[in-house]
Protein backbone atom coordinates (compact mmCIF):
# COMPACT_ATOMS: atom_id res chain seq x y z
CA UNK A 1 0.00 0.00 0.00
CA UNK A 2 1.38 3.37 -0.99
CA UNK A 3 1.87 5.89 1.81
CA UNK A 4 2.17 9.65 1.75
CA UNK A 5 4.29 10.87 4.66
CA UNK A 6 2.45 14.07 5.47
CA UNK A 7 0.72 15.64 8.42
CA UNK A 8 -2.41 17.37 7.14
CA UNK A 9 -2.82 21.15 7.31
CA UNK A 10 -4.85 21.90 10.44
CA UNK A 11 -7.15 24.57 11.76
CA UNK A 12 -9.89 24.47 14.40
CA UNK A 13 -13.52 24.79 13.34
CA UNK A 14 -16.42 24.07 15.64
CA UNK A 15 -19.63 22.29 14.76
CA UNK A 16 -20.60 21.85 11.13
CA UNK A 17 -17.72 22.27 8.66
CA UNK A 18 -17.82 25.71 7.04
CA UNK A 19 -16.06 26.00 3.69
CA UNK A 20 -16.34 29.77 3.60
CA UNK A 21 -14.34 30.03 6.81
CA UNK A 22 -11.41 27.82 5.90
CA UNK A 23 -10.56 26.75 2.38
CA UNK A 24 -9.18 29.94 0.91
CA UNK A 25 -6.26 30.33 3.32
CA UNK A 26 -5.72 26.83 4.70
CA UNK A 27 -4.87 24.89 1.53
CA UNK A 28 -2.10 26.37 -0.62
CA UNK A 29 -2.03 24.37 -3.88
CA UNK A 30 -4.82 22.36 -2.26
CA UNK A 31 -2.60 19.94 -0.44
CA UNK A 32 -1.05 16.65 -1.59
CA UNK A 33 -1.89 14.92 -4.88
CA UNK A 34 -3.78 11.60 -4.89
CA UNK A 35 -4.92 9.01 -7.43
CA UNK A 36 -8.53 8.00 -6.72
CA UNK A 37 -8.06 5.67 -3.72
CA UNK A 38 -7.27 7.19 -0.34
CA UNK A 39 -6.93 6.10 3.29
CA UNK A 40 -7.19 8.71 6.05
CA UNK A 41 -5.29 7.63 9.15
CA UNK A 42 -5.93 9.51 12.42
CA UNK A 43 -3.44 9.39 15.29
CA UNK A 44 -2.93 11.08 18.64
CA UNK A 45 0.69 11.19 19.80
CA UNK A 46 1.38 8.23 17.51
CA UNK A 47 -1.60 6.14 18.71
CA UNK A 48 -4.37 5.25 16.22
CA UNK A 49 -7.71 6.80 17.20
CA UNK A 50 -10.91 4.84 16.47
CA UNK A 51 -14.37 6.39 16.21
CA UNK A 52 -13.25 9.67 14.63
CA UNK A 53 -15.89 11.22 12.38
CA UNK A 54 -14.46 12.16 8.97
CA UNK A 55 -16.34 14.31 6.46
CA UNK A 56 -15.04 14.69 2.88
CA UNK A 57 -16.34 17.33 0.46
CA UNK A 58 -15.15 17.49 -3.14
CA UNK A 59 -15.33 19.98 -6.00
CA UNK A 60 -15.74 17.36 -8.74
CA UNK A 61 -18.43 18.33 -11.31
CA UNK A 62 -20.93 15.87 -9.81
CA UNK A 63 -20.01 16.88 -6.26
CA UNK A 64 -18.75 14.54 -3.55
CA UNK A 65 -20.08 14.46 0.01
CA UNK A 66 -18.86 11.50 2.07
CA UNK A 67 -18.85 10.73 5.77
CA UNK A 68 -17.72 7.88 8.02
CA UNK A 69 -15.81 6.91 11.17
CA UNK A 70 -12.35 5.46 11.64
CA UNK A 71 -12.18 1.78 12.58
CA UNK A 72 -10.18 0.02 15.33
CA UNK A 73 -6.90 0.87 13.55
CA UNK A 74 -7.79 4.54 13.26
CA UNK A 75 -8.29 4.43 9.48
CA UNK A 76 -11.08 5.09 6.98
CA UNK A 77 -10.87 4.31 3.25
CA UNK A 78 -12.30 6.28 0.34
CA UNK A 79 -12.31 4.57 -3.07
CA UNK A 80 -12.60 5.72 -6.70
CA UNK A 81 -12.73 9.43 -5.95
CA UNK A 82 -13.23 11.52 -9.12
CA UNK A 83 -10.59 14.14 -10.03
CA UNK A 84 -10.88 17.45 -8.22
CA UNK A 85 -10.07 19.34 -5.03
CA UNK A 86 -11.16 17.94 -1.69
CA UNK A 87 -11.43 19.12 1.90
CA UNK A 88 -11.87 16.87 4.89
CA UNK A 89 -12.69 17.41 8.56
CA UNK A 90 -11.99 15.14 11.52
CA UNK A 91 -13.94 15.41 14.78
CA UNK A 92 -13.96 13.50 18.07
CA UNK A 93 -15.63 13.97 21.46
CA UNK A 94 -16.93 17.47 20.80
CA UNK A 95 -13.53 18.92 19.90
CA UNK A 96 -13.77 21.56 17.15
CA UNK A 97 -13.33 19.91 13.75
CA UNK A 98 -9.80 19.90 12.33
CA UNK A 99 -9.39 20.52 8.62
CA UNK A 100 -7.16 19.04 5.93
CA UNK A 101 -7.12 18.97 2.14
CA UNK A 102 -5.89 17.05 -0.91
CA UNK A 103 -6.54 16.87 -4.65
CA UNK A 104 -7.15 13.90 -6.94
CA UNK A 105 -5.28 13.90 -10.25
CA UNK A 106 -6.90 13.25 -13.63
CA UNK A 107 -4.08 10.91 -14.60
CA UNK A 108 -5.06 7.33 -13.68
CA UNK A 109 -1.90 5.48 -14.77
CA UNK A 110 -0.27 3.38 -12.07
CA UNK A 111 -3.05 3.71 -9.53
CA UNK A 112 -2.06 3.07 -5.94
CA UNK A 113 -3.69 3.76 -2.62
CA UNK A 114 -2.26 6.69 -0.70
CA UNK A 115 -2.50 7.42 3.02
CA UNK A 116 -2.86 10.80 4.68
CA UNK A 117 -1.83 10.68 8.32
CA UNK A 118 -3.69 13.27 10.35
CA UNK A 119 -2.24 13.99 13.78
CA UNK A 120 -5.25 14.85 15.94
CA UNK A 121 -4.73 17.95 18.06
CA UNK A 122 -1.63 19.14 16.19
CA UNK A 123 -0.34 22.10 18.22
CA UNK A 124 -2.52 21.30 21.27
CA UNK A 125 -1.28 22.89 24.52
CA UNK A 126 1.14 20.87 26.65
CA UNK A 127 0.73 20.86 30.42
CA UNK A 128 2.45 19.15 33.35
CA UNK A 129 -0.94 18.75 35.01
CA UNK A 130 -4.47 19.68 33.97
CA UNK A 131 -5.32 22.28 36.60
CA UNK A 132 -6.07 25.97 36.78
CA UNK A 133 -9.01 28.34 36.56
CA UNK A 134 -11.93 28.60 34.13
CA UNK A 135 -13.08 32.09 33.09
CA UNK A 136 -15.30 33.77 30.56
CA UNK A 137 -13.33 34.88 27.51
CA UNK A 138 -13.74 36.65 24.19
CA UNK A 139 -11.46 34.74 21.82
CA UNK A 140 -12.65 36.42 18.62
CA UNK A 141 -11.60 39.93 19.61
CA UNK A 142 -8.63 38.73 21.65
CA UNK A 143 -9.98 40.69 24.61
CA UNK A 144 -9.74 39.88 28.30
CA UNK A 145 -12.34 40.84 30.87
CA UNK A 146 -10.72 42.85 33.68
CA UNK A 147 -11.33 41.45 36.19
CA UNK A 148 -11.97 37.94 34.88
CA UNK A 149 -15.48 36.55 35.24
CA UNK A 150 -14.95 33.10 36.75
CA UNK A 151 -17.12 30.12 35.81
CA UNK A 152 -18.00 28.04 38.90
CA UNK A 153 -19.90 24.73 39.06
CA UNK A 154 -18.84 23.66 35.56
CA UNK A 155 -18.50 19.90 35.12
CA UNK A 156 -15.22 18.96 33.43
CA UNK A 157 -14.24 15.58 31.98
CA UNK A 158 -10.77 14.55 30.85
CA UNK A 159 -10.96 11.59 28.46
CA UNK A 160 -8.41 9.52 26.60
CA UNK A 161 -9.93 9.32 23.08
CA UNK A 162 -8.08 6.07 22.37
CA UNK A 163 -8.78 3.98 25.49
CA UNK A 164 -11.89 5.83 26.68
CA UNK A 165 -10.48 6.27 30.22
CA UNK A 166 -12.09 9.24 32.01
CA UNK A 167 -11.32 11.61 34.88
CA UNK A 168 -13.95 14.03 36.23
CA UNK A 169 -14.03 17.19 38.33
CA UNK A 170 -16.11 20.36 38.89
CA UNK A 171 -14.89 23.97 39.06
CA UNK A 172 -15.21 25.50 42.54
CA UNK A 173 -16.72 28.89 43.46
CA UNK A 174 -13.59 30.61 42.13
CA UNK A 175 -13.65 28.67 38.86
CA UNK A 176 -10.63 26.61 39.91
CA UNK A 177 -10.18 22.94 39.03
CA UNK A 178 -7.59 20.17 39.11
CA UNK A 179 -7.30 16.64 37.75
CA UNK A 180 -4.94 14.58 39.88
CA UNK A 181 -2.83 11.51 39.00
CA UNK A 182 -3.35 11.74 35.25
CA UNK A 183 -0.81 9.69 33.21
CA UNK A 184 1.12 11.37 30.40
CA UNK A 185 -0.63 11.36 27.03
CA UNK A 186 -3.21 13.09 24.86
CA UNK A 187 -6.64 13.87 26.29
CA UNK A 188 -9.87 15.65 25.44
CA UNK A 189 -10.86 18.18 28.11
CA UNK A 190 -14.65 18.54 27.92
CA UNK A 191 -16.82 21.20 29.53
CA UNK A 192 -20.51 20.35 29.95
CA UNK A 193 -23.46 22.61 29.37
CA UNK A 194 -23.57 25.48 31.89
CA UNK A 195 -25.33 28.86 32.27
CA UNK A 196 -23.63 31.97 30.89
CA UNK A 197 -23.20 34.53 33.71
CA UNK A 198 -25.69 37.43 33.70
CA UNK A 199 -27.72 35.99 30.80
CA UNK A 200 -30.50 33.47 30.19
CA UNK A 201 -28.28 31.61 27.70
CA UNK A 202 -26.38 28.36 28.14
CA UNK A 203 -22.98 27.27 26.91
CA UNK A 204 -23.07 24.17 24.73
CA UNK A 205 -20.83 21.17 25.52
CA UNK A 206 -17.43 21.65 23.89
CA UNK A 207 -13.98 20.05 24.09
CA UNK A 208 -10.29 20.91 23.84
CA UNK A 209 -7.34 18.60 23.17
CA UNK A 210 -4.46 18.81 25.65
CA UNK A 211 -1.20 16.91 26.00
CA UNK A 212 -0.09 15.92 29.50
CA UNK A 213 3.71 15.94 29.56
CA UNK A 214 5.79 15.88 32.80
CA UNK A 215 8.41 18.06 31.04
CA UNK A 216 5.94 20.73 29.84
CA UNK A 217 6.39 24.39 30.79
CA UNK A 218 2.85 24.91 32.09
CA UNK A 219 1.87 23.65 35.53
CA UNK A 220 -1.49 25.45 35.58
CA UNK A 221 -3.65 27.08 32.91
CA UNK A 222 -6.28 29.76 32.54
CA UNK A 223 -9.06 28.06 30.57
CA UNK A 224 -11.28 30.52 28.70
CA UNK A 225 -14.75 29.70 27.49
CA UNK A 226 -16.13 32.24 25.05
CA UNK A 227 -19.78 33.24 24.99
CA UNK A 228 -22.10 31.14 22.79
CA UNK A 229 -21.62 32.45 19.26
CA UNK A 230 -18.87 34.75 20.51
CA UNK A 231 -16.41 33.27 18.06
CA UNK A 232 -18.60 34.05 15.06
CA UNK A 233 -20.19 31.65 12.56
CA UNK A 234 -16.87 29.93 11.93
CA UNK A 235 -16.19 29.05 15.54
CA UNK A 236 -19.26 29.04 17.79
CA UNK A 237 -18.43 27.98 21.35
CA UNK A 238 -14.76 27.40 22.16
CA UNK A 239 -12.51 26.32 24.98
CA UNK A 240 -9.21 28.16 24.80
CA UNK A 241 -6.03 28.12 26.86
CA UNK A 242 -4.84 31.67 27.49
CA UNK A 243 -1.25 31.65 26.28
CA UNK A 244 -0.07 34.22 28.83
CA UNK A 245 -0.97 31.90 31.67
CA UNK A 246 2.27 29.91 31.88
CA UNK A 247 3.56 29.28 35.39
VEXSEKOL-423460 format. One record per residue (C-alpha): x, y, z. Coordinates in steps of 0.05 Angstrom, whole numbers, padded with zeros to 5 digits, always signed. Each point is the difference from the previous one (the first is absolute). Layout:
BEGIN
XYZ;...
***
This chain:
BEGIN
+00000+00000+00000;+00028+00067-00020;+00009+00051+00056;+00006+00075-00001;+00043+00024+00058;-00037+00064+00016;-00035+00032+00059;-00062+00034-00025;-00008+00076+00003;-00041+00015+00063;-00046+00053+00026;-00055-00002+00053;-00072+00007-00021;-00058-00015+00046;-00065-00035-00018;-00019-00009-00072;+00058+00008-00050;-00002+00069-00032;+00035+00006-00067;-00006+00075-00002;+00040+00006+00064;+00059-00045-00018;+00017-00021-00070;+00027+00064-00030;+00059+00008+00048;+00011-00070+00028;+00017-00039-00063;+00055+00029-00043;+00001-00040-00066;-00055-00040+00033;+00044-00048+00036;+00031-00066-00023;-00017-00035-00066;-00038-00066+00000;-00022-00052-00051;-00073-00020+00015;+00010-00047+00060;+00016+00031+00067;+00006-00022+00073;-00005+00052+00055;+00038-00021+00062;-00013+00037+00065;+00050-00002+00058;+00010+00034+00067;+00073+00002+00023;+00014-00059-00046;-00060-00042+00024;-00055-00018-00050;-00067+00031+00020;-00064-00039-00015;-00069+00031-00005;+00022+00065-00031;-00053+00031-00045;+00029+00019-00069;-00038+00043-00050;+00026+00008-00071;-00026+00053-00049;+00024+00003-00072;-00004+00050-00057;-00008-00053-00055;-00054+00020-00051;-00050-00050+00030;+00019+00021+00071;+00025-00047+00054;-00027-00002+00071;+00025-00059+00041;+00000-00015+00074;+00023-00057+00045;+00038-00020+00063;+00069-00029+00010;+00003-00073+00019;+00040-00036+00055;+00066+00017-00036;-00018+00074-00006;-00010-00002-00075;-00056+00013-00050;+00005-00016-00075;-00029+00040-00058;+00000-00035-00068;-00006+00023-00073;-00003+00075+00015;-00010+00041-00063;+00053+00053-00019;-00006+00066+00037;+00017+00038+00063;-00022-00028+00067;-00006+00023+00072;-00008-00045+00060;-00017+00011+00073;+00014-00045+00059;-00039+00005+00066;+00000-00038+00065;-00034+00009+00068;-00026+00070-00013;+00068+00029-00018;-00004+00053-00055;+00008-00033-00068;+00071+00000-00028;+00008+00012-00075;+00045-00029-00053;+00001-00002-00076;+00024-00038-00061;-00013-00004-00075;-00012-00059-00046;+00037+00000-00066;-00032-00013-00068;+00056-00047-00019;-00019-00071+00018;+00063-00037-00021;+00033-00042+00054;-00056+00006+00050;+00020-00013+00072;-00033+00014+00067;+00029+00059+00038;-00005+00014+00074;-00007+00068+00034;+00020-00002+00072;-00037+00051+00041;+00029+00015+00069;-00060+00017+00043;+00010+00062+00042;+00062+00024-00037;+00026+00059+00040;-00043-00016+00061;+00024+00032+00065;+00049-00041+00043;-00008+00000+00075;+00034-00034+00059;-00068-00008+00033;-00070+00019-00021;-00017+00052+00053;-00015+00073+00004;-00059+00048-00005;-00059+00005-00048;-00023+00070-00021;-00044+00033-00051;+00039+00023-00061;-00008+00035-00066;+00046-00038-00048;-00024+00033-00064;+00021+00071+00020;+00059-00024+00041;-00027+00039+00059;+00005-00016+00074;-00052+00019+00051;+00033+00040+00057;-00013-00028+00050;-00012-00070-00026;-00071-00028+00007;+00011-00069+00030;-00043-00060-00019;-00018-00041+00062;-00038-00066+00003;+00021-00022-00070;+00007-00075-00009;+00066-00019-00033;+00019-00067-00029;+00070-00021-00023;-00004-00059-00048;+00051-00042-00037;-00031-00004-00070;+00037-00065-00015;-00014-00041+00063;-00062+00037+00024;+00028+00008+00070;-00032+00060+00036;+00016+00047+00058;-00053+00049+00027;-00002+00063+00042;-00041+00063+00011;+00024+00072+00003;-00006+00031+00070;-00030+00068+00018;+00062+00034-00026;-00001-00039-00066;+00060-00041+00021;+00009-00073-00017;+00052-00056+00001;+00006-00070-00027;+00047-00041+00043;+00042-00062-00018;-00010+00005-00075;+00051-00041-00041;+00038+00033-00056;-00035+00000-00067;-00051+00035-00044;-00069+00015+00029;-00064+00036-00017;-00020+00051+00053;-00076+00007-00004;-00043+00053+00033;-00074-00017+00008;-00059+00045-00012;-00002+00058+00051;-00036+00067+00007;+00034+00062-00027;+00009+00052+00056;-00050+00058+00000;-00040-00029-00058;-00056-00051-00012;+00044-00037-00050;+00038-00065+00009;+00068-00022-00025;-00001-00062-00043;+00044-00060+00015;+00068+00010-00032;+00069-00032+00004;+00074+00017-00005;+00059-00046-00014;+00058+00004+00050;+00065-00038+00007;+00022-00020+00070;+00076+00001+00001;+00042-00001+00065;+00052+00043-00035;-00049+00054-00024;+00009+00073+00019;-00071+00010+00026;-00020-00025+00069;-00067+00036+00001;-00043+00033-00054;-00053+00053-00007;-00055-00034-00040;-00045+00049-00037;-00069-00016-00024;-00028+00051-00049;-00073+00020-00001;-00046-00042-00044;+00010+00026-00071;+00055+00046+00025;+00049-00030-00049;-00044+00016-00060;-00032-00048-00050;+00067-00034-00012;+00013-00018+00072;-00061+00000+00045;+00016-00021+00071;+00074-00012+00016;+00045-00022+00057;+00066+00037-00004;+00063-00001+00041;+00024+00071+00013;+00072+00000-00024;+00024+00051+00051;-00018-00046+00056;+00064-00040+00005;+00026-00012+00070;
***
